[in-house]
Amino acid sequence: MSPAAQQIARKLEEGIGLAERLLQALADERTALESGNPEPLREAAARKESLFPSLQRLESELRALLPQPGSHTEALQRLDTSGRLAARHAQLRALLERCAHQNRINGGIVELSQRHIRQSLAILRGNLGPTEGTYDPRGRLHTDSTGHLLSKA
């Protein structure tokens, strides 16, 4: 393998390791989000955030090492006819796609949690919108905001 191919191989291995660590941090973040425990959530978020600078640096380094014209897969196949570099690059891309997917899931959990908090606060404050409401003991929806503040009840 040429020195350039060896350098790319090292960068791909580093990227795979970083992506695996990011995926674990995202899994830990999801567990913490689901449990509602703030300390593990802070720890997972800090680990996640600490990986971004390294991933960005690695991306820049790989872009500098790979020729610009054509796809990266083609360039990697030209550098390494055995296909190992292209396979490792595909593995890295797949891991990063899984990270992006898990990050979207975590973001959805956060968004849902925030929506529940906003709705709870609106109920407590008596600030119900025209499509929001509360249910009476018979299960009927009441959307008027003429009710009493829960804090004053």
C-alpha positions as semicolon CSV with decimal commas, in nm:
position;residue;x (nm);y (nm);z (nm)
1;M;0,000;0,000;0,000
2;S;0,133;0,343;-0,090
3;P;0,219;0,596;0,183
4;A;-0,088;0,803;0,085
5;A;-0,312;0,496;0,111
6;Q;-0,161;0,411;0,450
7;Q;-0,227;0,763;0,574
8;I;-0,586;0,745;0,452
9;A;-0,626;0,404;0,618
10;R;-0,510;0,549;0,952
11;K;-0,753;0,840;0,918
12;L;-1,041;0,605;0,833
13;E;-0,962;0,388;1,137
14;E;-0,952;0,698;1,355
15;G;-1,286;0,810;1,210
16;I;-1,446;0,472;1,274
17;G;-1,331;0,486;1,635
18;L;-1,467;0,838;1,678
19;A;-1,798;0,747;1,512
20;E;-1,836;0,443;1,739
21;R;-1,773;0,661;2,045
22;L;-2,026;0,916;1,917
23;L;-2,284;0,644;1,858
24;Q;-2,233;0,521;2,217
25;A;-2,265;0,876;2,352
26;L;-2,588;0,919;2,155
27;A;-2,723;0,588;2,291
28;D;-2,634;0,700;2,645
29;E;-2,799;1,035;2,577
30;R;-3,118;0,861;2,467
31;T;-3,121;0,643;2,779
32;A;-3,074;0,953;2,995
33;L;-3,349;1,139;2,808
34;E;-3,589;0,851;2,858
35;S;-3,503;0,819;3,229
36;G;-3,533;1,193;3,295
37;N;-3,214;1,190;3,500
38;P;-3,024;1,515;3,431
39;E;-2,673;1,414;3,542
40;P;-2,624;1,124;3,295
41;L;-2,778;1,347;3,029
42;R;-2,519;1,620;3,095
43;E;-2,239;1,362;3,086
44;A;-2,358;1,206;2,758
45;A;-2,408;1,549;2,598
46;A;-2,060;1,658;2,708
47;R;-1,904;1,341;2,560
48;K;-2,097;1,396;2,238
49;E;-1,990;1,761;2,213
50;S;-1,627;1,673;2,286
51;L;-1,615;1,445;1,979
52;F;-1,730;1,704;1,724
53;P;-1,401;1,897;1,691
54;S;-1,211;1,574;1,628
55;L;-1,464;1,460;1,370
56;Q;-1,451;1,795;1,191
57;R;-1,069;1,791;1,192
58;L;-1,070;1,436;1,056
59;E;-1,315;1,528;0,781
60;S;-1,089;1,815;0,670
61;E;-0,784;1,591;0,674
62;L;-0,957;1,323;0,468
63;R;-1,078;1,579;0,215
64;A;-0,722;1,706;0,179
65;L;-0,591;1,352;0,124
66;L;-0,851;1,242;-0,128
67;P;-0,840;1,370;-0,485
68;Q;-1,126;1,608;-0,566
69;P;-1,250;1,487;-0,906
70;G;-1,481;1,184;-0,898
71;S;-1,625;1,001;-0,603
72;H;-1,428;0,911;-0,294
73;T;-1,506;0,545;-0,356
74;E;-1,343;0,559;-0,699
75;A;-1,040;0,743;-0,561
76;L;-1,002;0,488;-0,282
77;Q;-1,028;0,200;-0,529
78;R;-0,753;0,356;-0,740
79;L;-0,531;0,390;-0,432
80;D;-0,607;0,041;-0,301
81;T;-0,718;-0,220;-0,553
82;S;-0,788;-0,471;-0,273
83;G;-1,096;-0,267;-0,180
84;R;-1,008;-0,243;0,191
85;L;-0,997;0,137;0,191
86;A;-1,331;0,163;0,012
87;A;-1,483;-0,087;0,257
88;R;-1,354;0,107;0,559
89;H;-1,480;0,432;0,406
90;A;-1,824;0,272;0,357
91;Q;-1,816;0,150;0,717
92;L;-1,736;0,502;0,840
93;R;-2,016;0,652;0,630
94;A;-2,263;0,393;0,761
95;L;-2,164;0,466;1,120
96;L;-2,202;0,839;1,067
97;E;-2,546;0,782;0,912
98;R;-2,646;0,580;1,221
99;C;-2,518;0,866;1,439
100;A;-2,725;1,118;1,243
101;H;-3,033;0,896;1,274
102;Q;-2,988;0,852;1,649
103;N;-2,930;1,226;1,689
104;R;-3,261;1,294;1,509
105;I;-3,437;1,049;1,743
106;N;-3,284;1,219;2,047
107;G;-3,387;1,558;1,910
108;G;-3,742;1,430;1,871
109;I;-3,745;1,312;2,232
110;V;-3,624;1,655;2,346
111;E;-3,884;1,830;2,130
112;L;-4,164;1,612;2,267
113;S;-4,049;1,672;2,624
114;Q;-4,040;2,049;2,564
115;R;-4,389;2,039;2,416
116;H;-4,520;1,857;2,725
117;I;-4,355;2,112;2,952
118;R;-4,504;2,403;2,754
119;Q;-4,849;2,244;2,768
120;S;-4,818;2,179;3,142
121;L;-4,714;2,538;3,203
122;A;-5,004;2,664;2,992
123;I;-5,245;2,460;3,201
124;L;-5,091;2,586;3,524
125;R;-5,108;2,946;3,403
126;G;-5,453;2,917;3,250
127;N;-5,313;3,018;2,909
128;L;-5,478;2,761;2,687
129;G;-5,480;2,822;2,316
130;P;-5,789;2,778;2,096
131;T;-5,694;2,417;2,012
132;E;-5,582;2,321;2,361
133;G;-5,795;2,241;2,658
134;T;-5,861;2,037;2,964
135;Y;-6,106;1,758;3,035
136;D;-6,378;1,766;3,295
137;P;-6,469;1,467;3,515
138;R;-6,705;1,342;3,241
139;G;-6,428;1,345;2,980
140;R;-6,554;1,646;2,787
141;L;-6,295;1,880;2,638
142;H;-6,306;2,243;2,751
143;T;-6,103;2,486;2,541
144;D;-6,209;2,812;2,700
145;S;-5,949;2,995;2,902
146;T;-6,206;3,125;3,149
147;G;-6,114;2,857;3,399
148;H;-5,918;2,918;3,712
149;L;-5,545;2,909;3,744
150;L;-5,444;2,580;3,898
151;S;-5,205;2,767;4,124
152;K;-5,498;2,967;4,266
153;A;-5,732;2,673;4,309
